[in-house]
Amino acid sequence: MNSNEGLKLVINNIKRIRQARGLTKKQVAEKVRLDYSNYCRLENHQISNPRFATLILIAESLEVNWEEIFENCH
């Protein structure tokens, strides 16, 4: 698996978890203190190099361990 495929899986996991929790993109963006449009770009795979720290903050805002958003990325 290359890095682009891995990132796509991570973003898809984030989106799946967010939806399962019943949260909107705007709610997560606010929790992470990320601009809403940037969060949307992230979920739409338009950001190719998100910071690891940002992904960890998103996991925390979704109330999951960071490992869960990286599930199946090996």
C-alpha positions in Angstrom: 0.0 0.0 0.0 1.4 3.4 -0.9 1.0 6.5 1.2 -1.9 7.9 -0.9 -3.9 4.7 -0.4 -3.1 4.7 3.3 -4.2 8.4 3.7 -7.4 7.6 1.8 -8.2 4.8 4.3 -7.5 7.1 7.3 -9.8 9.8 5.9 -12.5 7.2 5.2 -12.2 5.9 8.7 -12.5 9.4 10.1 -15.6 10.0 8.0 -17.2 6.6 8.9 -16.6 7.2 12.7 -17.9 10.8 12.5 -21.1 9.6 10.8 -21.5 6.7 13.2 -21.3 9.2 16.1 -23.9 11.4 14.5 -21.6 14.4 14.2 -21.5 16.9 11.4 -18.3 18.1 9.6 -18.8 21.5 11.2 -19.0 20.0 14.7 -15.8 18.1 14.3 -14.0 21.1 12.7 -15.1 23.3 15.7 -13.9 20.7 18.2 -10.5 20.6 16.5 -10.4 24.3 15.9 -10.0 23.8 12.2 -11.5 26.0 9.6 -14.7 24.3 8.3 -13.6 24.5 4.7 -10.3 22.9 5.4 -12.0 20.1 7.3 -14.3 19.6 4.3 -11.3 19.5 2.0 -9.6 16.9 4.2 -12.7 14.6 4.1 -13.0 15.1 0.4 -9.4 13.9 -0.1 -8.3 17.3 -1.4 -5.5 17.7 1.2 -2.6 15.4 0.4 -0.4 15.9 3.5 -2.4 16.6 6.7 -0.3 17.0 9.8 -0.2 13.9 12.0 -1.1 16.2 15.0 -4.3 17.2 13.2 -5.3 13.6 12.6 -4.7 12.9 16.3 -6.8 15.9 17.3 -9.6 14.6 15.0 -9.4 11.2 16.6 -9.7 12.8 20.1 -12.6 14.9 19.0 -14.3 11.7 17.8 -13.5 10.1 21.2 -11.5 7.2 19.7 -7.9 6.1 20.1 -5.7 7.2 17.3 -5.2 3.6 16.3 -8.8 3.4 15.3 -8.5 6.0 12.6 -5.4 4.2 11.3 -7.2 0.8 11.2 -6.4 -1.4 8.1 -3.5 0.9 7.1 -0.7 -1.6 7.2 
